[in-house]
Amino acid sequence: MNKSPIILGIETSCDETAVSIIEDNESGIPKILSNVVSSQFDIHKEFGGVVPELAARSHVEKINLIAKKALDESGVTLDKVSAVAATSGPGLIICLSVGLNFAKSLASSLKVPFIGVNHLEGHALSPRLQTNINYPYLLLLISGGHSQFLSVNGLGSYKRLGTTIDDALGEAFDKTAKLLGIEFPGGPKLEKFAEKGDPNKYKLPKPIINRGGCNLSFAGLKTAILRITKDINSEQEKYDLAASFQKTIEEILYIKSKIAFKEFLKNSFKEKSFIVAGGVAANKGIRKKLIEVSNENGFKAIFPDIKLCGDNAAMIAMVGLEKFKLNQFNYLDFPAKPRWPLDEDAIFLKGAGVNLD
């Protein structure tokens, strides 16, 4: 076994084929030796969203090449790998299966441990690839499929404080972008549209802003955008609507984060670190607003590097490394899990009839 463990991580939960190799470090911050991400934008853009069958086929075609590239960039040979970690869920099951089967086969052939990783736990720990952060900390996870506030009490120990009762924030960005005619993937490009517009032009709803604790809702906002776009006749109006949407999201997160701070501190935690992770954490306007609310409430806002916000394998390897140190390995029959919440005890809050009062 290596003096410093080296973990090979694999991520194929949706439309990124990613492989990373990281090495443990005495500083507590692992060294990222390689982090290769291959996206599938060109494959899915004509459909305006991810087509699972096409995504899985692309993973099958690319996984060997991406793994070889990651090894070449890292300078690591396979005999130096201490364990193989792979995203096991949540995600699209036919996509998860590609990376999972590849990882199991590789671990078996190398005779090293296999570690199944929760994709959300990867996001939760992603800032630890760059910063020493003590548990517990408050996490806002905002991505294409998930939006939730969690108390991160330790590896594998999570308490959900709030979640979206309908759309995830990343999904709201993508759908709004599509309505504005922005090419897939539109969410990340919407902020550029917003920079050209008047954020005060349209008054948009802030669903459940005064109730439901730090739970979130974006479906009503999306419906309002749909209604307005039917009467838009110019590019400038599109820019104005994008800017108004961006401002509304920032205001929602500002208010709900203040509530989450209070919920988090009810447990008498002395650490006041506020981690914001997931693909939407790359949005500069949201970063600025969340830094503002953190400073006002005595919290320290911490974000992953932009390249670590979206889906990547370095964060999967990071969780793998933490589990490796604790000998938390999985058998090779460990299943893919399309749904895998971080807080297994949290009540499922989705769909009509959710009572938040």
N, C-alpha and C positions, 0 to 999 in steps of 0.2 A: 504494500500500500504506500502511496506517495506521502511524503512528509506534509505537504500542503495539498489537501484534496482538490482534484480537478473534476468539475461537473460538466457534462454535456447536456444541454437543455434543448428541447424540441417543442415547437408551438404550431399547431394546425387547427385551431378551434373554429376558424371562419375562413377568411380569404387571404391570410398571410401564411406563407411557408417560411418558417424561421428556425434557425439553429444557432446556438450560442455556446461558447466554452468560457467558463469562468474558473478562477483559481482562488482559493482561500488566502487570506492575508492576515498577518498578525495585528494589523491596525483595526481589524473588524470589518473593513470595507473590502469586499472581494475585488480582484483584478479582472476586468473584462478583457479576455484575450481575443475574442471575436464575437460579433453579433450581426449575423447576416439575416436580412429580412427581404423576402421577395413578395411583392404585392401583385394583385390580380386585377387592377383597375381596368385594363384594356379588355379583359375577358368579360367583365360584367357591365361595363358602362352602357352598352346598347340596350340592356334590360332595365337599367335604372336601379339596380340593386343586386345583391349576391344571389346567384343561382346555385344551390347546394351541390347538385350533381356535377356542374362544371368546376366548382371550387375543389371538390374532392379529386376529380380527374387531374386537375392542375397540380395538386399536392403529390399525387402518385408520380407524375412526370418529373417533378422538381426535387423531391426530397433527397434523393441520392446526391444530386448536383449541389444542393445548398449545404448538405452535411460535409461534403468534400471541400467546398469553398471555406466553410467555417474552420475546418481542421487546418487547411492550408494557411489561412490568415493567422491562426493562433500559433502555428509552429508546434502544435501538440500532435503526437502520434497516438493512435488508438490504445496502445498498451499503457499509456500514462493516465487514461481516463479512470476515475475512481468510481463513478456511478453515472447512470443515464436517467434523466428526469424528463417527463413529457406531460403536457397538458392532457388531463383525463376528463375535463369538463369544467364548467358548463360550455355548451357550444353546439354546433351542428354535428350530429352523431357520425355521419359518413365522413366528415372532415376530421373529427377527433380520431376516428379509427385509423386513419392513414398514419398520423404521427405516432399514435399509441403502439400500433403493430410494428412500426419501424423501430421504435425505441426498445420494445420488448425483445425483438430479434437481435438488436445490437447488444443489449445488456446480456442476453443469454450467450451469444457467441463470445463476448469478452469475459464472461464469468464475473460480472460485476453487478452490484445491486441495481434494481429498477425502482424508480420512485414516481408514483402518480401524483400529479400536482393539480390543485384547484386553480384555474385561470384567474379567478378573482383574488386569490391569495397572492398570486404573482403580482398583480397590480398593487395590492396592499403593502407588499414588501419592496416594491420597486425603488422607492427613494433610498433604501438601505444599500443599494449598489453604489451610492455616492456619499452618503451621510450616516454618521453614527447616530441612531435614534433609539432612545430608551422606550421600552414598553411601560405603561400603556400609552397610546396616542389616539387622537380622534382622526378618523379617516372619512373623507368625502370621495367616494368612488363614482366617477361620472364617465360613462363610456357609451358605445352604441347600443348595448343591451342591458345596462345596469346603471341605476342612480340610487345611491344609498349612503346614509351616514352610519358609521360603525365605530364602536369602541374596540380598538385592537389591543387586547390584553396580553397577548403573547402568541407565539407560533401555534396556530390551530385553535386559538381561543378568541372568539369574536362575539360581540353583542350588538345586534342591529338596533339603532336608535330611530331610524326613519328610512323610508324607501319611497319610490314612486308607486302610485296606485294604478298607473296606466303606462304611458310611454316612458322610455328612458330618454335622458336628455340628448344623447347622441342621435337617437332616432328622430327626436323633434327637430334637431338641426338638419338632418338629412332630408326629412320630408319637407321642411320649409324651403330648403335649397332647391329641391325638385320642383316645388310649386313656383319658384322664382325663375325656373329655367336654367339653373346652374347644373352643369354636367356632373354625373356621378364620378367619384364620391364628393357630394356637394357640401357636406357639413364643414369640413376644414376651409373651404373656399368662401363660405358665407361671410366670414369675418372681413374678408377683403371687400366684398360688396358693401358691407355695413360702413366701412371707412369713407365711402363716397356719399353717404346719405345723411338725412336729418333724423336723429334718434327720437325727436319729439313730434314727428309728423303724425304718427298713429298711436292712439292709446289702446294698448292691448291688455287682455285680462291676465290676472295672476291667480290661477285657480288655487283654492284652499289656502290662500296666503295667511288668513287669520284663524285658521283652525287646523286640526290634525297634527299638532306638534311640529316636528321637523320632517314629516312626510311631504312628498312632492307630487305634483300633478301637472302634466303638460298637454293632455289631450284637448282640453278646452282652448288652449292657446293655439294649437295646431289648427283647430276648426276655425278660429277667428282669422288666421292667416289665409286659409282656403277661401273664406268668404270675401276677404279684401282683394285677393289676387284676381278674382273674377271681374273686378272693375278697374284694374290697373292697365294703363294705356301707354306708359313710357318707361324707359330705362331708369330715369331718375326716381320714379315712384317705386320701382323695384329696390333701388338703393336705399330709399327712405324706409321701406318696409323692413328690409334686412337690418338697418340700423335700429329701428324701433324694436325688432325682435331681440337683437343682441342686448340692448339696454334693459328690456323686460326680464330676460334671463338673468342678467347680472343682479337686478334688483331682487328677484326671487331668491337667488342663492345667498345674497347678502342677508336677507331677513331670516331665511331658514337656517343659515349657519349660526346666527346669534342664538336661535332656539336650541340648536344642537350643542353649542358651547355649554349652555345651562344644564342640559340633560347629561352631558358628559361629566360635568363637575359635581353632579349629585352623588357620584360614587367616591367623592373626596380625593380624586386623583390630583397629585401635586404637579405632575408633568402637564404642560399646556402646549403640546405640539399638535398642529393641525396639518395633516397630510392630505394633499389633493392629488389624486392619481386617476389614470384612465385616459382614453383618447381625447376627451373634451378638455382635460387639464392643460392641453397645449394652447388653448384659446387665450390670447394675450389679454383681452378685455376682462375675461373671467378671472384670470390670475391677478390682475390689478385690483379688481373689486374684492376678491377674497383676502388679499394681503391687507387691504384697507380695513375690512371688518375684523381681521385677526389682530391687527395693531390696536384697534379701538377696544378690544376685549382682553388684551394681555396674552394672546396666543401667538405662537410663532408659526407662520405659514411655511410649509416645505413642499416643494414640487419636484417631481423627477425631471431630469433633463428632457427636453422636447423629444429627443429620439427614443426615450424610454416610456413616453406616455402611451403611444399606440401599442398594439399587440406586438410582442417581441419575445425572443426565447431567453434573453438574459435574465428577465424577471422569473422565468420558470426555473432556470438553473439556480437562481438565488434561493428560491424556496427549496429546491433539491439539496442545495448545500446545507441549509439550516436543518433539514430533516436527516441528511447524511450524518451530521455531527451527533444526532440523537439516536442513530441507528433505526430510524423510522422508515423501513423499506416496505415494498409491496410485492406480493406474489405476481407471477406473470399472467394470472387470470383476472387481474384487477380490471374492472369494466370501464367502458366509456360512460360518462354520466351527462346526458343533455341538460339536466337541471341539477345543480349542486350548490345550494346556498352556503355562504360562510357561517351564518348562524342557523344551525339546523332546527333550533327551537323557536325561531321567529314565525309569527303568524303570516300566512300567505295573504298579501293585500293586493289583489288584482281583480278587475272586473266590476260590473255594476253591483250596486248594493253594499259597497264597502262603507262601514260606519266608522267615521273618524271623530265623532263628537264624544 
